[in-house]
Amino acid sequence: MTLASATRRSATRTPDAGGRRRPVDHGAWFLVLPALIPILVLSVGPLLYGIALAFTDAQSGRTAPTQWIGALNFQDLLHDTLFWESFRIGLLWAV
């Protein structure tokens, strides 16, 4: 009976036929940027802005400057019965 052992390839890149490594093509990023910029501007930007607004006293339609109030909005939310009733209804629909 003979035992055969499998050889494991290393994780390094194999060189080209000339013995040199292939250069990394950074030009592909220029092809991705036209799709990436709208995603960042229209998705990530408003998400970060909304998270920042959650920690201020901003109100809809009010143009006065806002103040940083930290987690006070979230503390108020945890003590709001209307929130918990809505949360319960949403949870029932999800189940």
C-alpha positions in Angstrom: 0.0 0.0 0.0 1.4 3.4 -0.9 0.6 6.7 0.7 0.3 9.8 -1.4 0.6 13.2 0.2 -0.9 16.2 -1.4 1.3 19.1 -2.0 0.0 22.5 -0.8 0.5 25.6 -2.9 1.7 28.7 -1.2 -0.5 31.7 -1.1 2.0 33.9 -2.9 1.4 35.1 -6.4 3.0 33.2 -9.2 5.4 35.2 -11.3 4.8 35.9 -15.0 6.7 33.9 -17.6 9.5 36.5 -17.5 10.1 35.8 -13.8 8.6 39.2 -12.7 5.5 39.8 -10.6 2.5 41.3 -12.4 2.0 45.0 -11.4 -1.2 45.8 -9.6 -3.6 47.6 -12.0 -4.8 50.7 -10.2 -6.6 51.8 -13.3 -9.6 49.7 -12.5 -10.6 52.1 -9.7 -11.3 54.7 -12.3 -13.9 52.4 -13.8 -15.5 51.8 -10.4 -15.6 55.5 -9.3 -18.6 56.5 -11.5 -20.7 53.9 -9.7 -19.1 54.4 -6.3 -19.6 58.2 -6.1 -23.4 58.2 -6.3 -23.6 55.4 -3.7 -21.5 57.5 -1.3 -23.3 60.7 -2.0 -26.9 59.4 -2.0 -26.6 56.6 0.6 -23.7 56.9 3.0 -23.9 60.7 3.2 -27.5 60.9 4.3 -27.0 58.0 6.7 -24.2 59.7 8.5 -26.1 63.0 8.5 -29.1 61.3 10.0 -27.0 59.6 12.7 -25.5 63.0 13.6 -28.9 64.6 13.7 -30.1 62.0 16.2 -27.7 63.4 18.8 -29.0 67.0 18.3 -32.2 68.9 19.2 -33.0 69.4 15.5 -36.7 69.5 14.6 -38.4 69.3 11.2 -39.1 72.8 9.7 -37.1 74.6 12.3 -34.2 76.7 10.9 -32.7 77.7 14.2 -29.2 76.4 15.0 -29.2 73.0 16.7 -27.4 72.0 19.9 -25.7 68.8 20.7 -27.7 66.9 23.3 -26.0 63.5 23.2 -28.2 60.5 24.0 -31.1 62.5 25.4 -33.3 61.7 22.4 -32.7 58.0 22.9 -33.4 58.2 26.6 -36.7 60.0 25.8 -37.5 57.3 23.3 -37.0 54.5 25.8 -39.6 56.1 28.1 -42.2 56.8 25.4 -45.2 54.5 25.5 -46.2 55.3 21.9 -42.8 54.0 20.7 -43.1 50.7 22.6 -46.7 50.2 21.3 -45.5 50.8 17.7 -42.5 48.6 18.3 -44.8 45.8 19.5 -47.0 46.1 16.5 -44.0 46.0 14.1 -42.6 43.0 15.9 -46.0 41.2 15.6 -46.0 41.9 11.8 -42.4 40.7 11.5 -43.3 37.4 13.2 
